[in-house]
Amino acid sequence: MGTYLFERSSEAGAGRDATASLPDDIANALKQIDWVDHFTLHADGDEDVVRVDVAFDEEWPDLRASEPGYVATVFHRLALCTIPKPTLSKSLAEADDPLSATPSSDDDPESMDLFLFEE
């Protein structure tokens, strides 16, 4: 289980499926991620930042490994990002975080490679 702070992403092109409600978009995103078992939103009137307690499926590392860029894709569509925890080093947080949305260069949700094959 972990506690996350969510805010709106200011990344260019983010938010094509976002609504006006940050808590609703967070709930929508977490429902789409297979390795999220359950979660509790704590929205206190200030909807610029929302705290969420998240419990993960025990097999989250295997589930996440099968879809490495999925969190980044879902968060990008809904214009969401998590606020990093300052107590963790960046590499440790990304490696051990079930909701890390830092895609590798191969996982860019907006890119697509096209190949032309000559006969």
Secondary structure, DSSP 8 states (H G I E B T S, - for coil): -EEEEEEE---TT--TT--S-HHHHHHHHHHH-TTEEEEEEE--S-TTSEEEEEEE-TTHHHHHHHSTTHHHHHHHHTTEEE---TTS-HHHHHHH-TT-----GGG-TT---------
